[in-house]
Amino acid sequence: MDAKMFCYQCQETAGGKGCTVQGVCGKKPDVAEMQDLLVYVTKGLGAVTTALRAEGKKVAIEVNHRVTMNLFITITNANFDREAIIDVIEETLALKSDLLAQLADASKLPEAAHWTAPRADFEAKAKTVGVLATENEDVRSLRELTMYGLKGLSAYVEHANALGHENEEIDAFMQRALAQLLDDTMDGDALTALVLETGKWGVDGMALLDGANTSTYGHPEISKVKLGVGSRPGILISGHDLKDLERLLEQTKGTGVDVYTHGEMIPAHYYPAFKKYDNLVGNYGNAWWLQKEEFEKFNGAILMTTNCVVPPKDSYKDRLFTTAAVGVPGCTHIPLVNGEKDFTPVIECAKKCAPPTELETGEIVGGFAHEQVFAVADKVVEAVKSGAIKKFVVMAGCDGRMKSREYYGEFAEALPHDTVILTAGCAKYKYIKKDLGDIGGIPRVLDAGQCNDSYSLALIALKLKEVFGLDDVNKLPIAYNIAWYEQKAVIVLLALLHLGVKNIHLGPTLPAFLSPNVAKVLVETFGIGGITNVEDDMAMFGIEVNVPEAAAV
């Protein structure tokens, strides 16, 4: 049977090779086709804007935002709404046509820059422009590695844009890279260089977002986050967008509706600016993949601000709302109109709902972003020098539904008590609620925040390199055991490679989009590796397995 689709951009891709019948994420073939076409026309738009800049012409900020949002829409678990994606394709084609008319010479641009067609022809074109349109396996692998890095970078840039922060150099690179992905004359060396250049701009993109977040909401502080529930109706906000949370908190003031964070929104509690809202009451639930059960029990309205949505059950579909890059057929979408969003439909829905069903009680502690760790750097250094801390293990990244991901919770528990975990992203849900203790008052799990906050972990490593007077970040007592799931993890990986970090281990499986030859280059050049089991991986990292006292007797 011929494949109905092909997608291998996430870790859970079918059979570790590629989804061909339906996405493991729930993406249907007709949606996958339109996402492929959206990527194609966005590459064409990138070719046009790159040509405009080469002619010395200005590219409007709205065009930059269109490219960024288009890529964000195609990230795993972001948009399942075929008709909404088709609307975006039409908008992009119209924009591209207007820009083409501004060029003095468009004759040398690739076919994607010129292609246009009515909606009725989209399906036929989509079948010819997907991932497998590149026949050479290694060229395809390098192109997709760059493409997924660009998708991850788009997420960081879009969040910064939402807070009014721009970097046109990053936009220009992203659009040039999209154009280069259409260039059949680029050989393996040129494409490898583009992959590594993407990592460089990934660092800049993460810095842009970090500056946007901290200048708007303050530097994260060590904070306790409540896990229980109140007696009032609630709105559960998930995804990653802090601006949407701010809007929602302002609009729910005095309404009798409480706001709870979910998944990757939990780090909002660490920012000083959000502490003033008494209607922000706590965090509800765990990582994204448990949302079908947890959203049902929440009882109230749910707002998805970015990727990490799972196609909902009918039991709560009518109280699930989307915004920005997110799309779910049958769910109300809240648009951005003149720079603002009206969340009245979400609030009115919540008022009619019962209070949340309690899942758990207690609290968790987080807020260990770079400035907070820098503030206690002397204490950390002393702990290392005294031998109280022998190793840091970066366990940032993503959680997921595969049973093999239980490895990360087991790994965290097996770490000896002289080891500190540095984390960011929803991978932390595998161990952050476990009581792993502290080392002289320093918690053994230091949560920097969202996957978007992985920049903090890079800055912490570079700061430790500085204070220990080392000439190479790889000489630090740091091991990298990172769980990955989607494309934001790809840009984090490429950014770390640009910063010179080596011997990063990825799991539960290595990306399916790495051809054997490309994987070989990454292994030989950067020491990239996979995972096996807790005991063997501890030995590989040079760490002794923690033996519980009861077992040692």
C-alpha positions as CSV (number, residue, x, y, z in Angstrom):
1,M,0.0,0.0,0.0
2,D,1.3,3.4,-0.9
3,A,2.1,5.7,2.0
4,K,-0.6,8.2,2.7
5,M,1.9,10.7,4.3
6,F,5.5,10.8,5.5
7,C,6.6,12.6,8.6
8,Y,9.6,11.8,10.9
9,Q,10.2,15.1,12.7
10,C,9.4,13.9,16.2
11,Q,10.9,11.3,18.5
12,E,7.7,9.2,18.6
13,T,7.5,8.7,14.8
14,A,6.1,5.3,13.9
15,G,8.5,2.4,14.3
16,G,11.4,4.9,14.7
17,K,11.3,5.4,10.9
18,G,8.4,7.6,9.9
19,C,4.6,8.0,10.1
20,T,3.0,6.9,6.8
21,V,-0.6,6.2,7.7
22,Q,-1.3,8.7,10.4
23,G,0.9,10.7,12.8
24,V,1.4,9.2,16.2
25,C,0.6,12.7,17.3
26,G,-2.8,12.4,15.7
27,K,-2.1,14.3,12.6
28,K,-4.1,13.0,9.6
29,P,-2.6,12.6,6.1
30,D,-4.6,15.5,4.7
31,V,-3.3,17.8,7.4
32,A,0.2,16.5,6.9
33,E,0.0,17.3,3.2
34,M,-1.1,20.9,3.9
35,Q,1.7,21.3,6.4
36,D,4.2,20.1,3.7
37,L,2.8,22.6,1.3
38,L,2.9,25.4,3.9
39,V,6.6,24.7,4.4
40,Y,7.2,24.7,0.6
41,V,5.5,28.1,0.0
42,T,7.3,29.5,3.1
43,K,10.6,28.4,1.6
44,G,9.5,30.2,-1.6
45,L,8.7,33.3,0.5
46,G,12.2,33.1,2.0
47,A,13.7,33.0,-1.4
48,V,11.8,36.2,-2.4
49,T,12.7,38.1,0.8
50,T,16.4,37.1,0.5
51,A,16.4,38.4,-3.0
52,L,14.8,41.7,-1.8
53,R,17.5,42.2,0.8
54,A,20.1,41.5,-1.8
55,E,18.7,44.3,-3.9
56,G,18.9,46.6,-0.8
57,K,15.2,46.6,-0.2
58,K,13.5,46.6,3.2
59,V,11.4,43.6,4.3
60,A,8.5,44.6,6.5
61,I,8.2,43.3,10.1
62,E,4.8,41.7,9.2
63,V,6.6,39.6,6.6
64,N,9.1,38.4,9.1
65,H,6.3,37.5,11.5
66,R,4.5,35.6,8.7
67,V,7.5,33.4,8.1
68,T,8.0,32.7,11.8
69,M,4.4,31.8,12.4
70,N,4.2,29.6,9.3
71,L,7.0,27.4,10.6
72,F,5.6,27.4,14.1
73,I,2.3,26.1,12.8
74,T,4.1,23.0,11.4
75,I,5.8,22.0,14.7
76,T,4.6,18.7,16.2
77,N,1.4,19.0,18.2
78,A,0.6,22.5,17.2
79,N,-2.0,22.6,14.4
80,F,-4.4,19.9,13.3
81,D,-6.8,22.2,11.5
82,R,-6.5,21.6,7.7
83,E,-8.8,24.5,6.7
84,A,-6.9,26.9,8.9
85,I,-3.6,25.8,7.4
86,I,-5.0,26.3,3.9
87,D,-6.1,29.8,4.8
88,V,-2.5,30.5,5.9
89,I,-1.1,29.1,2.6
90,E,-3.4,31.4,0.6
91,E,-2.3,34.4,2.7
92,T,1.4,33.5,2.1
93,L,0.9,33.1,-1.6
94,A,-0.7,36.5,-1.8
95,L,2.0,38.1,0.2
96,K,4.7,36.4,-1.9
97,S,3.1,37.7,-5.1
98,D,3.1,41.3,-3.8
99,L,6.8,41.0,-2.9
100,L,7.7,39.4,-6.2
101,A,6.4,42.5,-7.9
102,Q,8.9,44.6,-6.0
103,L,11.9,42.7,-7.3
104,A,14.0,44.2,-10.2
105,D,15.0,40.7,-11.3
106,A,13.2,37.5,-10.1
107,S,14.3,35.3,-13.1
108,K,16.8,33.3,-11.1
109,L,14.6,32.5,-8.2
110,P,13.6,28.8,-7.6
111,E,10.2,27.4,-8.7
112,A,8.8,27.7,-5.1
113,A,9.2,31.5,-5.3
114,H,7.0,31.7,-8.3
115,W,4.5,28.9,-7.6
116,T,0.9,29.9,-7.1
117,A,-2.4,28.1,-7.6
118,P,-6.0,28.2,-6.5
119,R,-7.0,26.2,-3.4
120,A,-8.4,23.4,-5.6
121,D,-4.9,22.6,-6.8
122,F,-3.2,22.6,-3.3
123,E,-3.7,18.9,-2.7
124,A,-2.0,17.8,-6.0
125,K,1.0,20.1,-5.4
126,A,1.4,19.0,-1.7
127,K,1.9,15.4,-2.8
128,T,5.1,16.5,-4.7
129,V,6.8,18.7,-2.2
130,G,7.1,16.7,1.0
131,V,10.2,15.4,2.8
132,L,10.7,12.5,0.4
133,A,10.9,14.9,-2.6
134,T,14.6,15.0,-1.8
135,E,15.8,11.6,-3.1
136,N,19.4,11.4,-1.7
137,E,19.1,10.2,1.9
138,D,22.0,12.2,3.2
139,V,21.0,15.4,1.5
140,R,17.5,14.9,2.8
141,S,18.8,14.3,6.3
142,L,20.9,17.5,6.4
143,R,18.1,19.5,4.9
144,E,15.6,18.2,7.4
145,L,18.0,18.7,10.3
146,T,18.3,22.3,9.3
147,M,14.5,22.6,8.7
148,Y,13.7,21.3,12.1
149,G,16.2,23.6,13.7
150,L,14.5,26.5,11.9
151,K,11.1,25.3,13.2
152,G,12.4,25.3,16.8
153,L,14.1,28.7,16.3
154,S,10.8,30.0,15.0
155,A,9.1,29.2,18.3
156,Y,11.7,31.1,20.3
157,V,11.5,34.1,17.9
158,E,7.7,34.2,17.8
159,H,7.5,34.3,21.6
160,A,10.0,37.2,21.7
161,N,8.1,39.0,18.9
162,A,4.9,38.7,21.0
163,L,6.7,40.7,23.7
164,G,7.8,43.3,21.2
165,H,11.4,42.1,20.8
166,E,12.8,41.8,17.3
167,N,16.1,40.8,15.7
168,E,16.0,41.3,11.9
169,E,19.4,39.5,11.5
170,I,17.8,36.3,12.8
171,D,14.8,36.8,10.5
172,A,17.1,37.3,7.6
173,F,19.1,34.2,8.4
174,M,16.0,32.1,8.7
175,Q,14.6,33.3,5.4
176,R,18.0,32.8,3.7
177,A,18.3,29.3,5.1
178,L,14.8,28.4,3.8
179,A,15.9,29.6,0.4
180,Q,19.1,27.5,0.6
181,L,17.0,24.4,1.3
182,L,15.6,24.8,-2.2
183,D,19.1,24.9,-3.7
184,D,20.0,21.6,-5.4
185,T,23.6,22.7,-6.0
186,M,24.5,22.6,-2.2
187,D,26.6,19.5,-1.5
188,G,27.0,17.7,1.8
189,D,29.7,20.1,3.1
190,A,27.7,23.2,2.3
191,L,24.6,21.7,4.0
192,T,26.6,20.6,7.0
193,A,27.8,24.2,7.3
194,L,24.2,25.4,7.1
195,V,23.3,23.0,9.9
196,L,26.0,24.4,12.2
197,E,25.2,28.0,11.2
198,T,21.6,27.3,12.3
199,G,23.0,26.4,15.7
200,K,24.8,29.8,15.9
201,W,21.5,31.6,15.2
202,G,19.8,29.3,17.7
203,V,22.0,30.7,20.4
204,D,21.0,34.3,19.3
205,G,17.3,33.3,19.2
206,M,17.4,31.9,22.7
207,A,19.2,35.0,23.9
208,L,16.5,37.2,22.2
209,L,13.7,35.3,24.0
210,D,15.6,35.3,27.4
211,G,16.0,39.1,27.1
212,A,12.3,39.5,26.1
213,N,11.1,37.4,29.0
214,T,13.3,38.9,31.7
215,S,13.0,42.5,30.7
216,T,9.2,42.1,30.6
217,Y,8.6,39.9,33.7
218,G,11.8,40.1,35.7
219,H,14.4,37.4,36.4
220,P,13.0,34.2,37.7
221,E,13.2,33.7,41.4
222,I,13.3,30.5,43.6
223,S,9.6,29.9,44.1
224,K,7.2,27.4,45.5
225,V,4.3,26.4,43.2
226,K,1.0,25.1,44.7
227,L,-0.3,21.8,43.2
228,G,-3.7,21.7,44.8
229,V,-7.0,23.4,43.7
230,G,-9.4,26.0,44.9
231,S,-13.2,26.0,45.1
232,R,-13.8,28.5,42.2
233,P,-14.2,27.7,38.5
234,G,-11.0,27.7,36.7
235,I,-9.1,28.3,33.4
236,L,-6.2,26.0,32.6
237,I,-3.6,27.6,30.4
238,S,-1.1,25.4,28.6
239,G,1.7,25.8,26.0
240,H,4.5,28.3,26.4
241,D,3.3,31.8,25.7
242,L,3.8,34.2,28.7
243,K,2.1,37.1,26.9
244,D,-1.1,35.2,26.6
245,L,-1.0,34.3,30.3
246,E,-0.5,38.0,31.1
247,R,-3.5,38.9,29.0
248,L,-5.6,36.2,30.5
249,L,-4.7,37.2,34.1
250,E,-5.6,40.8,33.4
251,Q,-9.0,39.8,31.8
252,T,-9.9,37.4,34.6
253,K,-9.4,39.9,37.4
254,G,-12.6,40.2,39.5
255,T,-14.5,37.6,37.5
256,G,-14.5,34.9,40.2
257,V,-12.4,32.6,37.9
258,D,-9.0,31.2,38.9
259,V,-6.2,30.6,36.5
260,Y,-4.0,27.5,36.6
261,T,-0.9,26.7,34.6
262,H,-0.3,23.4,32.9
263,G,2.7,21.6,31.5
264,E,5.4,24.1,30.2
265,M,3.5,27.1,31.6
266,I,4.5,26.2,35.2
267,P,7.7,28.4,35.1
268,A,5.4,31.5,34.9
269,H,5.2,31.2,38.7
270,Y,8.9,31.9,38.9
271,Y,8.7,35.4,37.3
272,P,8.2,38.4,39.7
273,A,5.7,40.1,37.5
274,F,3.2,37.2,37.8
275,K,3.4,37.0,41.6
276,K,1.1,40.1,41.9
277,Y,-1.9,38.1,40.5
278,D,-3.9,36.4,43.2
279,N,-6.0,34.8,40.5
280,L,-3.0,32.7,39.4
281,V,-3.4,30.0,42.0
282,G,-1.1,27.1,41.0
283,N,-0.2,24.4,38.6
284,Y,-2.5,21.6,37.5
285,G,-1.4,18.3,36.1
286,N,1.8,17.1,34.4
287,A,3.4,16.9,31.0
288,W,1.4,17.4,27.7
289,W,0.8,13.7,26.9
290,L,-1.4,13.2,29.9
291,Q,-3.8,16.0,29.0
292,K,-6.7,13.8,27.8
293,E,-7.2,12.5,31.3
294,E,-6.2,15.7,33.1
295,F,-8.1,18.1,30.9
296,E,-11.3,16.1,31.4
297,K,-10.8,16.2,35.2
298,F,-10.1,19.9,35.2
299,N,-13.8,20.6,34.4
300,G,-13.1,24.2,33.4
301,A,-12.0,26.1,30.2
302,I,-8.7,25.3,28.7
303,L,-6.5,27.6,26.6
304,M,-3.8,26.2,24.4
305,T,-1.3,29.0,23.5
306,T,1.3,27.0,21.5
307,N,2.2,23.5,20.5
308,C,1.8,20.5,22.8
309,V,-2.0,20.1,22.2
310,V,-3.3,16.5,21.8
311,P,-6.5,16.1,19.7
312,P,-9.1,16.3,22.4
313,K,-11.8,14.0,23.6
314,D,-15.4,15.0,22.8
315,S,-16.0,15.2,26.6
316,Y,-14.0,18.5,26.8
317,K,-13.7,19.6,23.2
318,D,-16.3,22.3,23.7
319,R,-14.2,23.9,26.4
320,L,-10.9,23.8,24.7
321,F,-9.8,27.1,23.1
322,T,-6.8,27.7,20.8
323,T,-4.8,30.8,19.8
324,A,-1.7,31.8,17.8
325,A,-0.1,28.8,16.0
326,V,-2.5,26.3,17.5
327,G,-5.5,24.8,15.7
328,V,-7.9,22.1,16.4
329,P,-11.0,21.5,14.2
330,G,-14.2,22.3,16.1
331,C,-12.5,24.3,18.8
332,T,-12.9,28.1,19.1
333,H,-9.8,30.0,18.0
334,I,-9.0,33.3,19.7
335,P,-7.3,35.6,17.1
336,L,-4.9,38.5,17.5
337,V,-6.7,41.7,16.5
338,N,-4.8,45.0,16.4
339,G,-2.3,43.6,18.8
340,E,-4.7,42.3,21.4
341,K,-6.8,39.2,22.2
342,D,-10.2,39.0,23.7
343,F,-10.5,36.0,26.0
344,T,-14.1,36.7,26.9
345,P,-15.3,33.4,25.3
346,V,-12.8,31.5,27.5
347,I,-13.9,33.3,30.7
348,E,-17.6,32.9,30.0
349,C,-17.1,29.2,29.4
350,A,-15.2,28.8,32.7
351,K,-18.0,30.6,34.7
352,K,-20.4,27.8,33.7
353,C,-18.1,25.0,34.8
354,A,-17.5,23.2,38.0
355,P,-14.3,23.8,39.9
356,P,-11.3,21.5,39.1
357,T,-11.2,18.0,40.4
358,E,-8.1,17.7,42.6
359,L,-5.3,15.6,41.3
360,E,-2.7,16.1,43.9
361,T,-1.6,18.4,46.8
362,G,1.7,19.8,47.9
363,E,4.1,22.1,46.0
364,I,7.2,22.0,43.9
365,V,10.2,24.4,43.8
366,G,11.7,26.0,40.7
367,G,13.1,29.2,39.4
368,F,16.8,28.3,39.0
369,A,17.4,30.3,35.8
370,H,20.8,31.8,35.2
371,E,20.7,34.9,37.4
372,Q,19.4,32.9,40.3
373,V,22.2,30.4,40.0
374,F,24.8,33.1,39.4
375,A,23.6,34.6,42.7
376,V,24.7,31.5,44.6
377,A,27.7,30.7,42.3
378,D,30.1,31.0,45.2
379,K,28.2,28.4,47.2
380,V,28.0,26.1,44.2
381,V,31.8,26.4,43.6
382,E,32.6,25.8,47.2
383,A,30.4,22.6,47.1
384,V,32.3,21.4,44.1
385,K,35.7,22.2,45.6
386,S,34.8,20.4,48.8
387,G,33.5,17.4,47.0
388,A,29.9,17.8,48.2
389,I,28.9,18.2,44.5
390,K,30.8,15.8,42.2
391,K,28.7,16.0,39.1
392,F,26.1,18.1,37.3
393,V,23.8,16.2,34.9
394,V,21.8,18.2,32.4
395,M,18.5,16.4,32.0
396,A,16.6,19.0,30.1
397,G,14.2,18.4,27.2
398,C,10.8,16.8,26.6
399,D,8.5,14.2,28.1
400,G,6.4,11.8,26.1
401,R,4.1,8.9,26.2
402,M,6.5,6.1,25.4
403,K,7.1,3.7,28.3
404,S,10.8,3.8,27.6
405,R,10.8,7.4,29.0
406,E,10.4,6.0,32.5
407,Y,14.2,5.6,32.2
408,Y,14.6,9.3,33.0
409,G,12.8,9.1,36.4
410,E,14.8,5.9,37.2
411,F,18.0,7.6,36.1
412,A,17.3,10.7,38.4
413,E,16.6,8.4,41.4
414,A,19.7,6.4,40.8
415,L,22.0,9.4,40.8
416,P,24.2,9.6,43.9
417,H,23.5,12.3,46.4
418,D,26.5,14.3,45.4
419,T,25.0,14.9,42.0
420,V,22.8,17.9,40.9
421,I,20.3,17.8,38.0
422,L,20.0,20.8,35.8
423,T,16.7,20.8,33.9
424,A,14.3,22.8,31.7
425,G,11.3,21.7,29.7
426,C,8.6,19.1,30.5
427,A,11.2,16.3,30.9
428,K,11.3,17.4,34.5
429,Y,7.9,15.9,35.2
430,K,9.6,12.5,35.3
431,Y,11.4,13.5,38.6
432,I,10.7,17.0,39.8
433,K,7.9,15.8,42.2
434,K,10.2,13.2,43.7
435,D,12.0,14.1,47.0
436,L,15.6,14.0,45.9
437,G,16.9,16.2,48.7
438,D,19.5,18.9,48.6
439,I,23.2,19.4,49.0
440,G,24.0,22.0,51.7
441,G,20.8,23.8,50.9
442,I,21.2,23.6,47.2
443,P,18.3,21.5,45.8
444,R,19.4,18.5,43.8
445,V,17.0,19.4,41.0
446,L,17.5,22.9,39.6
447,D,14.6,23.8,37.3
448,A,15.4,26.7,34.9
449,G,11.9,26.7,33.4
450,Q,10.5,25.9,30.0
451,C,12.3,24.2,27.1
452,N,12.5,27.8,25.9
453,D,14.7,28.5,28.9
454,S,17.4,26.0,27.9
455,Y,19.5,29.1,27.3
456,S,19.9,29.4,31.1
457,L,21.5,26.0,31.2
458,A,24.1,27.0,28.6
459,L,24.8,30.2,30.4
460,I,25.2,28.3,33.7
461,A,27.7,26.0,32.1
462,L,29.7,28.9,30.6
463,K,29.7,30.6,34.0
464,L,31.0,27.5,35.7
465,K,33.7,27.3,33.0
466,E,34.7,30.9,33.8
467,V,34.7,30.6,37.6
468,F,36.8,27.4,37.5
469,G,39.2,29.1,35.0
470,L,38.8,26.4,32.4
471,D,39.6,26.8,28.7
472,D,37.0,24.2,27.5
473,V,33.4,23.8,28.7
474,N,33.8,20.1,28.2
475,K,36.3,19.9,31.1
476,L,33.5,20.7,33.6
477,P,32.0,17.9,35.7
478,I,28.8,18.0,33.6
479,A,27.1,15.1,31.8
480,Y,24.3,15.7,29.2
481,N,21.5,13.1,29.2
482,I,18.8,14.9,27.3
483,A,15.3,13.6,26.4
484,W,14.0,15.0,23.1
485,Y,10.6,15.0,21.5
486,E,10.2,17.7,18.9
487,Q,11.8,20.5,16.9
488,K,12.6,22.9,19.8
489,A,14.9,20.2,21.1
490,V,16.6,20.2,17.8
491,I,17.5,23.9,17.9
492,V,18.7,23.5,21.5
493,L,21.0,20.6,20.4
494,L,22.4,22.6,17.5
495,A,22.9,25.6,19.8
496,L,24.9,23.5,22.3
497,L,27.0,22.1,19.4
498,H,27.8,25.7,18.3
499,L,28.8,26.5,21.9
500,G,31.3,23.7,21.7
501,V,29.5,21.2,24.0
502,K,30.4,17.6,23.2
503,N,29.3,14.1,24.3
504,I,25.6,14.9,24.4
505,H,23.4,11.8,24.8
506,L,19.9,11.9,23.4
507,G,17.0,9.5,24.1
508,P,14.9,7.5,24.2
509,T,16.0,7.1,20.6
510,L,18.1,9.0,18.2
511,P,16.2,11.1,15.6
512,A,14.8,9.1,12.7
513,F,15.8,11.9,10.3
514,L,19.5,11.3,10.9
515,S,20.7,9.1,8.0
516,P,23.5,6.6,9.0
517,N,26.1,8.8,7.4
518,V,24.9,12.0,9.0
519,A,24.7,10.3,12.4
520,K,28.2,9.0,11.9
521,V,29.5,12.5,11.4
522,L,27.7,13.8,14.5
523,V,29.1,10.9,16.6
524,E,32.7,11.3,15.3
525,T,32.8,15.1,15.4
526,F,30.7,15.9,18.5
527,G,30.4,12.7,20.4
528,I,26.6,12.5,20.1
529,G,25.2,9.3,21.5
530,G,22.1,7.5,22.5
531,I,21.0,5.8,25.8
532,T,20.8,2.2,26.8
533,N,19.9,1.4,30.5
534,V,20.4,3.3,33.7
535,E,23.2,1.2,35.1
536,D,25.3,1.1,31.9
537,D,24.7,4.8,31.2
538,M,25.8,5.7,34.7
539,A,29.0,3.9,34.1
540,M,29.4,5.6,30.7
541,F,29.0,9.0,32.4
542,G,31.4,8.0,35.2
543,I,28.8,8.2,37.9
544,E,28.2,5.7,40.6
545,V,24.7,4.3,40.9
546,N,22.9,5.4,44.1
547,V,22.1,2.4,46.3
548,P,19.2,3.0,48.7
549,E,20.0,2.5,52.3
550,A,17.5,-0.4,52.7
551,A,19.1,-2.2,49.8
552,A,22.6,-1.7,51.1
553,V,22.0,-3.3,54.5
